[in-house]
């Protein structure tokens, strides 16, 4: 155990990320019990940060904690995925509408540079780097809205989406279309066209959601 609060929080964050990625990649099956002693042995953490990590994952909806049963992995069904993506999109739309009047040429150029960087990663086949750049682009978009609670919620949801994508990837051509969507969104922001920006984000949400659902929880 450490007396350094930053080190302790870092351990919690690392444990949370590792367990989240194991769940979303299917390495821990839905309904499986998450025993802190077993996790401690496998991941190399003490039980205290693991208990906190499981509470955080419960807040994300990935884990269910019940009296006398402990923590179990929830079912990753279509409902969970669609709820997650809808919330993520609504947060971005809120931020865009709130931050539209605060946009500057410098901020537009920053988003343009991130969009170009994303396209470069896609063309180079650098999947993980592309996902991280996509996260940076959208985080800055939300940050420009000026609401820290919206940013916090967005980042928490994005951590889950990031883990999904690392585990399951994208359908054919989806990433190149995302690069086009980024360019269209920046163009709408440059024109101060909030309606167009919202339409692009909703269109992207529908396509992304169906793409991920088809790879994780296909119907039938």
Backbone as CSV, one residue per row, in Angstrom:
resi,resn,N_x,N_y,N_z,CA_x,CA_y,CA_z,C_x,C_y,C_z
1,UNK,0.852,-1.201,0.000,0.000,0.000,0.000,0.877,1.237,0.000
2,UNK,0.502,2.287,-0.734,1.295,3.501,-0.812,0.573,4.658,-0.172
3,UNK,1.398,5.603,0.395,0.815,6.802,0.985,0.675,7.912,-0.045
4,UNK,1.153,7.694,-1.257,1.091,8.694,-2.321,-0.272,8.608,-2.996
5,UNK,-1.125,9.636,-2.839,-2.473,9.552,-3.425,-2.446,9.487,-4.944
6,UNK,-1.455,10.139,-5.564,-1.371,10.100,-7.027,-1.018,8.704,-7.510
7,UNK,-0.081,8.050,-6.801,0.294,6.683,-7.170,-0.875,5.729,-6.975
8,UNK,-1.614,5.915,-5.885,-2.774,5.057,-5.616,-3.830,5.220,-6.706
9,UNK,-4.092,6.465,-7.109,-5.077,6.718,-8.162,-4.613,6.144,-9.488
10,UNK,-3.313,6.232,-9.741,-2.768,5.677,-10.969,-2.970,4.164,-11.019
11,UNK,-2.793,3.504,-9.865,-3.017,2.053,-9.803,-4.470,1.714,-10.095
12,UNK,-5.385,2.501,-9.550,-6.815,2.290,-9.802,-7.114,2.458,-11.287
13,UNK,-6.581,3.523,-11.877,-6.826,3.793,-13.296,-6.271,2.673,-14.176
14,UNK,-5.066,2.213,-13.855,-4.464,1.131,-14.639,-5.272,-0.154,-14.507
15,UNK,-5.671,-0.484,-13.283,-6.452,-1.697,-13.059,-7.796,-1.610,-13.781
16,UNK,-8.418,-0.444,-13.719,-9.693,-0.241,-14.410,-9.544,-0.464,-15.900
17,UNK,-8.512,0.116,-16.477,-8.284,-0.020,-17.923,-8.052,-1.471,-18.320
18,UNK,-7.229,-2.190,-17.566,-6.913,-3.572,-17.910,-8.141,-4.481,-17.817
19,UNK,-8.918,-4.313,-16.751,-10.119,-5.147,-16.599,-11.136,-4.794,-17.675
20,UNK,-11.293,-3.489,-17.950,-12.231,-3.044,-18.990,-11.875,-3.672,-20.335
21,UNK,-10.605,-3.617,-20.691,-10.188,-4.146,-21.986,-10.374,-5.659,-22.056
22,UNK,-10.131,-6.355,-20.952,-10.357,-7.805,-20.924,-11.834,-8.140,-21.132
23,UNK,-12.704,-7.336,-20.511,-14.148,-7.577,-20.656,-14.595,-7.318,-22.092
24,UNK,-14.191,-6.173,-22.637,-14.670,-5.777,-23.957,-14.059,-6.620,-25.072
25,UNK,-12.885,-7.178,-24.824,-12.258,-8.050,-25.824,-12.772,-9.482,-25.723
26,UNK,-13.628,-9.740,-24.721,-14.199,-11.069,-24.571,-13.325,-12.039,-23.809
27,UNK,-12.238,-11.552,-23.214,-11.357,-12.430,-22.442,-12.000,-12.841,-21.112
28,UNK,-12.942,-12.033,-20.644,-13.737,-12.381,-19.464,-15.190,-12.445,-19.934
29,UNK,-15.806,-13.580,-19.822,-17.130,-13.790,-20.404,-18.229,-13.089,-19.614
30,UNK,-19.311,-12.669,-20.300,-20.475,-12.125,-19.596,-20.986,-13.099,-18.556
31,UNK,-21.308,-12.607,-17.372,-21.785,-13.446,-16.285,-20.680,-13.998,-15.409
32,UNK,-19.431,-13.865,-15.847,-18.309,-14.387,-15.060,-18.112,-13.559,-13.794
33,UNK,-17.744,-14.240,-12.715,-17.464,-13.539,-11.461,-16.067,-12.943,-11.515
34,UNK,-15.936,-11.760,-10.949,-14.657,-11.064,-10.891,-14.173,-11.086,-9.441
35,UNK,-13.297,-12.033,-9.136,-12.796,-12.201,-7.781,-11.511,-11.409,-7.615
36,UNK,-11.485,-10.540,-6.589,-10.326,-9.665,-6.414,-9.041,-10.449,-6.191
37,UNK,-9.103,-11.580,-5.502,-7.890,-12.364,-5.251,-7.302,-12.884,-6.558
38,UNK,-8.176,-13.369,-7.452,-7.707,-13.872,-8.736,-7.185,-12.738,-9.614
39,UNK,-7.888,-11.612,-9.602,-7.434,-10.458,-10.384,-6.096,-9.944,-9.876
40,UNK,-5.920,-9.931,-8.561,-4.667,-9.464,-7.968,-3.498,-10.319,-8.431
41,UNK,-3.716,-11.625,-8.455,-2.656,-12.538,-8.871,-2.330,-12.380,-10.350
42,UNK,-3.353,-12.199,-11.167,-3.141,-12.118,-12.616,-2.620,-10.765,-13.065
43,UNK,-3.114,-9.688,-12.466,-2.766,-8.344,-12.917,-1.631,-7.705,-12.126
44,UNK,-1.341,-8.246,-10.945,-0.233,-7.717,-10.167,-0.557,-6.495,-9.338
45,UNK,-1.822,-6.323,-8.972,-2.235,-5.220,-8.109,-2.680,-5.771,-6.756
46,UNK,-2.644,-4.908,-5.740,-3.219,-5.304,-4.455,-4.742,-5.251,-4.574
47,UNK,-5.424,-5.806,-3.586,-6.884,-5.884,-3.686,-7.565,-4.525,-3.571
48,UNK,-6.940,-3.570,-2.873,-7.604,-2.276,-2.669,-7.868,-1.538,-3.986
49,UNK,-6.842,-1.328,-4.863,-7.162,-0.660,-6.134,-8.089,-1.473,-7.019
50,UNK,-8.053,-2.793,-6.884,-8.949,-3.624,-7.687,-10.403,-3.447,-7.268
51,UNK,-10.636,-3.350,-5.966,-12.012,-3.104,-5.507,-12.523,-1.769,-6.028
52,UNK,-11.663,-0.745,-5.991,-12.064,0.572,-6.496,-12.284,0.517,-8.005
53,UNK,-11.435,-0.243,-8.704,-11.586,-0.385,-10.152,-12.926,-1.031,-10.494
54,UNK,-13.319,-2.039,-9.742,-14.604,-2.707,-9.994,-15.775,-1.767,-9.739
55,UNK,-15.631,-0.889,-8.736,-16.697,0.098,-8.489,-16.801,1.082,-9.651
56,UNK,-15.652,1.470,-10.206,-15.666,2.370,-11.357,-16.314,1.702,-12.568
57,UNK,-15.996,0.436,-12.761,-16.574,-0.299,-13.881,-18.070,-0.543,-13.693
58,UNK,-18.498,-0.626,-12.450,-19.939,-0.706,-12.173,-20.601,0.592,-12.620
59,UNK,-19.951,1.713,-12.344,-20.482,3.001,-12.770,-20.559,3.128,-14.281
60,UNK,-19.678,2.445,-14.997,-19.690,2.467,-16.458,-20.708,1.494,-17.034
61,UNK,-21.260,0.628,-16.193,-22.243,-0.329,-16.669,-21.672,-1.638,-17.152
62,UNK,-20.356,-1.833,-16.992,-19.734,-3.076,-17.450,-19.792,-4.184,-16.408
63,UNK,-19.921,-3.792,-15.157,-19.878,-4.747,-14.045,-21.108,-4.554,-13.168
64,UNK,-21.635,-5.640,-12.644,-22.735,-5.586,-11.683,-22.232,-6.104,-10.341
65,UNK,-22.478,-5.345,-9.272,-22.052,-5.753,-7.936,-23.295,-5.958,-7.077
66,UNK,-23.453,-7.176,-6.569,-24.624,-7.523,-5.769,-24.187,-8.082,-4.420
67,UNK,-24.978,-7.800,-3.362,-24.660,-8.367,-2.038,-24.611,-9.890,-2.082
68,UNK,-23.634,-10.454,-1.419,-23.465,-11.905,-1.282,-23.088,-12.611,-2.588
69,UNK,-22.942,-11.837,-3.651,-22.545,-12.443,-4.928,-21.275,-11.821,-5.469
70,UNK,-21.012,-10.584,-5.078,-19.814,-9.906,-5.554,-20.003,-9.318,-6.937
71,UNK,-18.892,-9.146,-7.648,-18.906,-8.499,-8.951,-18.984,-9.533,-10.073
72,UNK,-19.830,-9.264,-11.055,-19.926,-10.109,-12.243,-19.942,-9.218,-13.483
73,UNK,-19.546,-9.788,-14.601,-19.540,-9.059,-15.869,-20.955,-9.045,-16.439
74,UNK,-21.426,-7.864,-16.834,-22.762,-7.789,-17.408,-22.754,-8.230,-18.861
75,UNK,-23.925,-8.520,-19.396,-24.071,-8.920,-20.784,-23.869,-7.708,-21.685
76,UNK,-22.968,-7.808,-22.658,-22.733,-6.714,-23.595,-23.689,-6.870,-24.766
77,UNK,-24.889,-6.348,-24.604,-25.916,-6.525,-25.614,-26.107,-5.255,-26.437
78,UNK,-27.012,-5.356,-27.412,-27.287,-4.224,-28.306,-27.747,-2.993,-27.520
79,UNK,-28.548,-3.202,-26.491,-29.059,-2.082,-25.709,-27.934,-1.299,-25.055
80,UNK,-26.967,-2.011,-24.474,-25.848,-1.330,-23.815,-25.054,-0.504,-24.820
81,UNK,-24.773,-1.081,-25.984,-23.971,-0.391,-26.992,-24.691,0.832,-27.527
82,UNK,-25.978,0.698,-27.844,-26.712,1.837,-28.392,-26.859,2.949,-27.358
83,UNK,-27.104,2.594,-26.107,-27.195,3.620,-25.059,-25.887,4.373,-24.922
84,UNK,-24.771,3.644,-24.960,-23.457,4.257,-24.813,-23.179,5.233,-25.942
85,UNK,-23.453,4.819,-27.169,-23.181,5.679,-28.319,-24.128,6.873,-28.373
86,UNK,-25.385,6.666,-28.019,-26.330,7.789,-28.029,-25.915,8.861,-27.022
87,UNK,-25.501,8.446,-25.840,-25.051,9.412,-24.838,-23.819,10.154,-25.326
88,UNK,-22.866,9.425,-25.887,-21.649,10.037,-26.397,-21.956,11.098,-27.445
89,UNK,-22.894,10.781,-28.333,-23.244,11.722,-29.398,-23.982,12.940,-28.857
90,UNK,-24.916,12.730,-27.928,-25.642,13.860,-27.355,-24.696,14.816,-26.621
91,UNK,-23.686,14.270,-25.963,-22.710,15.117,-25.283,-21.935,15.950,-26.285
92,UNK,-21.565,15.359,-27.404,-20.838,16.116,-28.426,-21.714,17.199,-29.053
93,UNK,-22.966,16.861,-29.311,-23.874,17.854,-29.897,-24.084,19.020,-28.933
94,UNK,-24.295,18.713,-27.655,-24.443,19.764,-26.643,-23.228,20.673,-26.638
95,UNK,-22.029,20.069,-26.661,-20.798,20.846,-26.611,-20.636,21.725,-27.849
96,UNK,-20.984,21.178,-29.012,-20.864,21.951,-30.252,-21.788,23.160,-30.220
97,UNK,-23.034,22.947,-29.795,-23.983,24.061,-29.745,-23.541,25.117,-28.734
98,UNK,-23.034,24.651,-27.599,-22.608,25.573,-26.550,-21.332,26.320,-26.931
99,UNK,-20.457,25.651,-27.668,-19.166,26.250,-27.968,-19.066,26.931,-29.323
100,UNK,-20.132,26.870,-30.117,-20.067,27.425,-31.470,-19.625,28.884,-31.486
101,UNK,-20.176,29.695,-30.587,-19.836,31.120,-30.576,-18.452,31.386,-30.013
102,UNK,-17.838,30.367,-29.380,-16.510,30.539,-28.795,-15.399,30.042,-29.710
103,UNK,-15.789,29.512,-30.860,-14.778,28.991,-31.769,-13.950,30.119,-32.362
104,UNK,-12.655,29.878,-32.439,-11.721,30.827,-33.031,-11.037,30.161,-34.219
105,UNK,-10.365,30.961,-35.024,-9.634,30.410,-36.156,-8.561,29.445,-35.667
106,UNK,-7.949,29.755,-34.544,-6.921,28.877,-33.976,-7.509,27.515,-33.605
107,UNK,-8.694,27.508,-33.023,-9.337,26.248,-32.649,-9.752,25.455,-33.889
108,UNK,-10.259,26.131,-34.905,-10.624,25.463,-36.149,-9.394,24.815,-36.767
109,UNK,-8.283,25.540,-36.769,-7.049,24.991,-37.347,-6.540,23.798,-36.544
110,UNK,-6.734,23.821,-35.227,-6.329,22.691,-34.403,-7.133,21.447,-34.772
111,UNK,-8.447,21.607,-34.958,-9.291,20.475,-35.356,-8.926,19.997,-36.764
112,UNK,-8.621,20.925,-37.661,-8.210,20.553,-39.015,-6.931,19.719,-38.981
113,UNK,-5.989,20.130,-38.131,-4.720,19.405,-38.025,-4.936,17.993,-37.488
114,UNK,-5.833,17.845,-36.499,-6.126,16.523,-35.956,-6.836,15.644,-36.991
115,UNK,-7.727,16.250,-37.776,-8.407,15.500,-38.833,-7.403,15.011,-39.872
116,UNK,-6.440,15.863,-40.221,-5.399,15.476,-41.182,-4.500,14.389,-40.599
117,UNK,-4.191,14.508,-39.307,-3.377,13.487,-38.639,-4.102,12.146,-38.628
118,UNK,-5.396,12.188,-38.371,-6.199,10.956,-38.371,-6.148,10.288,-39.743
119,UNK,-6.350,11.078,-40.788,-6.336,10.517,-42.137,-4.967,9.891,-42.443
120,UNK,-3.902,10.555,-41.979,-2.562,10.024,-42.193,-2.359,8.680,-41.519
121,UNK,-2.868,8.535,-40.295,-2.753,7.257,-39.584,-3.529,6.158,-40.304
122,UNK,-4.699,6.504,-40.826,-5.508,5.517,-41.543,-4.775,5.044,-42.789
123,UNK,-4.225,5.989,-43.545,-3.521,5.634,-44.779,-2.276,4.809,-44.503
124,UNK,-1.665,5.018,-43.323,-0.460,4.270,-42.952,-0.781,2.946,-42.269
125,UNK,-2.063,2.671,-42.046,-2.457,1.434,-41.381,-2.168,1.426,-39.896
126,UNK,-2.087,2.615,-39.292,-1.767,2.741,-37.865,-3.069,2.848,-37.070
127,UNK,-3.662,1.691,-36.784,-5.003,1.651,-36.227,-5.095,2.262,-34.827
128,UNK,-4.210,1.864,-33.920,-4.280,2.366,-32.549,-4.024,3.861,-32.505
129,UNK,-3.058,4.332,-33.285,-2.768,5.765,-33.342,-3.972,6.530,-33.898
130,UNK,-4.656,5.937,-34.867,-5.838,6.586,-35.442,-6.947,6.708,-34.405
131,UNK,-7.152,5.645,-33.625,-8.181,5.692,-32.585,-7.853,6.767,-31.567
132,UNK,-6.594,6.869,-31.174,-6.196,7.874,-30.188,-6.363,9.292,-30.740
133,UNK,-6.030,9.495,-32.015,-6.213,10.815,-32.625,-7.689,11.166,-32.723
134,UNK,-8.522,10.166,-33.027,-9.966,10.383,-33.051,-10.457,10.826,-31.677
135,UNK,-9.919,10.209,-30.643,-10.272,10.592,-29.276,-9.855,12.044,-29.012
136,UNK,-8.644,12.409,-29.402,-8.162,13.775,-29.189,-9.034,14.793,-29.912
137,UNK,-9.410,14.465,-31.153,-10.261,15.361,-31.937,-11.581,15.619,-31.220
138,UNK,-12.229,14.542,-30.798,-13.542,14.689,-30.167,-13.455,15.271,-28.764
139,UNK,-12.382,14.959,-28.037,-12.206,15.544,-26.712,-12.033,17.053,-26.805
140,UNK,-11.266,17.516,-27.779,-11.093,18.966,-27.969,-12.422,19.599,-28.390
141,UNK,-13.158,18.907,-29.234,-14.465,19.403,-29.661,-15.373,19.614,-28.457
142,UNK,-15.385,18.642,-27.541,-16.210,18.751,-26.338,-15.641,19.796,-25.387
143,UNK,-14.338,19.835,-25.266,-13.698,20.806,-24.370,-14.008,22.238,-24.779
144,UNK,-14.084,22.498,-26.072,-14.399,23.846,-26.555,-15.789,24.288,-26.111
145,UNK,-16.647,23.334,-25.730,-17.973,23.694,-25.235,-17.944,24.344,-23.864
146,UNK,-16.863,24.138,-23.121,-16.662,24.853,-21.867,-17.365,24.279,-20.654
147,UNK,-17.925,23.064,-20.763,-18.599,22.449,-19.621,-17.752,21.258,-19.150
148,UNK,-17.146,21.376,-17.982,-16.222,20.349,-17.508,-16.921,19.032,-17.169
149,UNK,-18.166,19.095,-16.699,-18.889,17.861,-16.389,-19.232,17.085,-17.661
150,UNK,-19.582,17.802,-18.710,-19.832,17.144,-19.996,-18.551,16.481,-20.489
151,UNK,-17.418,17.170,-20.347,-16.138,16.603,-20.765,-15.809,15.348,-19.955
152,UNK,-16.073,15.378,-18.659,-15.783,14.229,-17.801,-16.611,13.014,-18.226
153,UNK,-17.906,13.233,-18.450,-18.775,12.141,-18.870,-18.379,11.606,-20.245
154,UNK,-18.036,12.527,-21.136,-17.609,12.119,-22.472,-16.362,11.240,-22.402
155,UNK,-15.374,11.664,-21.624,-14.122,10.918,-21.540,-14.333,9.536,-20.935
156,UNK,-15.214,9.436,-19.950,-15.489,8.132,-19.348,-16.115,7.188,-20.370
157,UNK,-17.086,7.690,-21.114,-17.708,6.856,-22.145,-16.739,6.498,-23.254
158,UNK,-15.866,7.437,-23.590,-14.921,7.193,-24.673,-13.909,6.118,-24.296
159,UNK,-13.550,6.032,-23.019,-12.651,4.973,-22.573,-13.233,3.604,-22.913
160,UNK,-14.540,3.468,-22.736,-15.200,2.200,-23.050,-15.225,1.959,-24.549
161,UNK,-15.542,3.002,-25.313,-15.575,2.878,-26.765,-14.185,2.540,-27.301
162,UNK,-13.156,3.178,-26.742,-11.781,2.926,-27.151,-11.428,1.453,-26.945
163,UNK,-11.838,0.916,-25.792,-11.556,-0.493,-25.508,-12.327,-1.406,-26.469
164,UNK,-13.570,-1.064,-26.780,-14.331,-1.827,-27.768,-13.570,-1.882,-29.093
165,UNK,-13.123,-0.719,-29.553,-12.484,-0.645,-30.863,-11.146,-1.377,-30.894
166,UNK,-10.406,-1.323,-29.820,-9.147,-2.060,-29.770,-9.397,-3.564,-29.870
167,UNK,-10.509,-4.000,-29.283,-10.797,-5.427,-29.282,-11.469,-5.928,-30.551
168,UNK,-12.320,-5.081,-31.179,-13.144,-5.564,-32.282,-12.892,-4.867,-33.616
169,UNK,-12.199,-3.731,-33.598,-11.879,-3.057,-34.844,-13.081,-2.417,-35.515
170,UNK,-12.944,-2.194,-36.837,-13.976,-1.528,-37.630,-14.350,-2.380,-38.832
171,UNK,-15.552,-2.130,-39.347,-15.958,-2.773,-40.581,-15.207,-2.179,-41.767
172,UNK,-15.262,-2.862,-42.900,-14.548,-2.437,-44.103,-14.944,-1.027,-44.526
173,UNK,-13.962,-0.147,-44.668,-14.195,1.202,-45.160,-14.697,2.191,-44.136
174,UNK,-15.028,1.721,-42.920,-15.624,2.613,-41.928,-14.670,3.727,-41.507
175,UNK,-13.400,3.420,-41.360,-12.454,4.432,-40.880,-12.231,5.532,-41.913
176,UNK,-12.194,5.162,-43.192,-12.019,6.188,-44.222,-13.240,7.113,-44.286
177,UNK,-14.417,6.551,-44.079,-15.621,7.392,-44.029,-15.560,8.329,-42.822
178,UNK,-15.020,7.832,-41.707,-14.881,8.687,-40.518,-13.973,9.870,-40.805
179,UNK,-12.925,9.657,-41.593,-12.030,10.757,-41.957,-12.798,11.820,-42.752
180,UNK,-13.678,11.374,-43.655,-14.502,12.312,-44.426,-15.476,13.048,-43.512
181,UNK,-16.049,12.328,-42.531,-16.986,12.942,-41.589,-16.297,14.018,-40.756
182,UNK,-15.043,13.767,-40.358,-14.295,14.780,-39.608,-14.139,16.055,-40.436
183,UNK,-13.787,15.892,-41.716,-13.607,17.050,-42.596,-14.905,17.822,-42.764
184,UNK,-16.009,17.100,-42.952,-17.317,17.747,-43.089,-17.690,18.499,-41.811
185,UNK,-17.381,17.904,-40.667,-17.708,18.546,-39.392,-16.910,19.828,-39.204
186,UNK,-15.631,19.797,-39.513,-14.807,21.008,-39.387,-15.318,22.099,-40.325
187,UNK,-15.714,21.715,-41.535,-16.269,22.686,-42.482,-17.533,23.341,-41.921
188,UNK,-18.404,22.537,-41.286,-19.633,23.073,-40.696,-19.314,24.021,-39.545
189,UNK,-18.327,23.670,-38.746,-17.927,24.543,-37.639,-17.343,25.851,-38.167
190,UNK,-16.568,25.779,-39.218,-15.985,26.992,-39.808,-17.091,27.928,-40.300
191,UNK,-18.175,27.344,-40.824,-19.301,28.149,-41.323,-20.250,28.586,-40.213
192,UNK,-19.982,28.136,-38.967,-20.875,28.412,-37.842,-22.267,27.836,-38.082
193,UNK,-22.308,26.660,-38.711,-23.569,26.010,-39.063,-23.838,24.889,-38.048
194,UNK,-24.517,25.235,-36.967,-24.779,24.274,-35.897,-25.691,23.141,-36.368
195,UNK,-26.654,23.441,-37.223,-27.577,22.411,-37.717,-26.841,21.366,-38.536
196,UNK,-25.945,21.810,-39.401,-25.170,20.877,-40.215,-24.248,20.034,-39.343
197,UNK,-23.622,20.661,-38.353,-22.724,19.935,-37.450,-23.486,18.849,-36.699
198,UNK,-24.691,19.186,-36.217,-25.503,18.195,-35.506,-25.890,17.047,-36.426
199,UNK,-26.271,17.370,-37.664,-26.670,16.328,-38.617,-25.515,15.373,-38.900
200,UNK,-24.311,15.912,-39.022,-23.134,15.082,-39.285,-22.858,14.162,-38.102
201,UNK,-22.937,14.696,-36.894,-22.690,13.886,-35.699,-23.734,12.787,-35.544
202,UNK,-24.996,13.083,-35.840,-26.037,12.058,-35.738,-25.870,10.992,-36.817
203,UNK,-25.499,11.407,-38.000,-25.251,10.459,-39.085,-24.079,9.542,-38.714
204,UNK,-23.024,10.137,-38.165,-21.858,9.352,-37.748,-22.227,8.378,-36.632
205,UNK,-23.036,8.847,-35.689,-23.453,7.987,-34.578,-24.184,6.750,-35.085
206,UNK,-25.122,6.946,-36.001,-25.898,5.819,-36.516,-24.993,4.802,-37.212
207,UNK,-24.063,5.300,-38.015,-23.179,4.402,-38.749,-22.205,3.676,-37.820
208,UNK,-21.631,4.417,-36.863,-20.674,3.824,-35.928,-21.346,2.772,-35.056
209,UNK,-22.536,3.090,-34.590,-23.261,2.189,-33.702,-23.582,0.877,-34.402
210,UNK,-24.099,0.961,-35.616,-24.438,-0.256,-36.346,-23.195,-1.056,-36.696
211,UNK,-22.110,-0.356,-37.006,-20.862,-1.036,-37.335,-20.364,-1.848,-36.130
212,UNK,-20.375,-1.229,-34.954,-19.871,-1.906,-33.764,-20.810,-3.028,-33.322
213,UNK,-22.111,-2.767,-33.357,-23.081,-3.785,-32.959,-22.937,-5.031,-33.835
214,UNK,-22.724,-4.822,-35.129,-22.625,-5.955,-36.047,-21.390,-6.806,-35.758
215,UNK,-20.383,-6.211,-35.105,-19.148,-6.935,-34.809,-19.153,-7.575,-33.424
216,UNK,-19.996,-7.023,-32.534,-19.993,-7.523,-31.162,-21.235,-8.341,-30.844
217,UNK,-22.393,-7.803,-31.188,-23.647,-8.461,-30.792,-24.598,-8.546,-31.984
218,UNK,-24.257,-9.316,-33.006,-25.128,-9.418,-34.176,-26.468,-10.033,-33.826
219,UNK,-27.476,-9.576,-34.529,-28.827,-10.109,-34.295,-28.960,-11.472,-34.975
220,UNK,-29.869,-12.271,-34.405,-30.146,-13.555,-35.041,-29.365,-14.683,-34.444
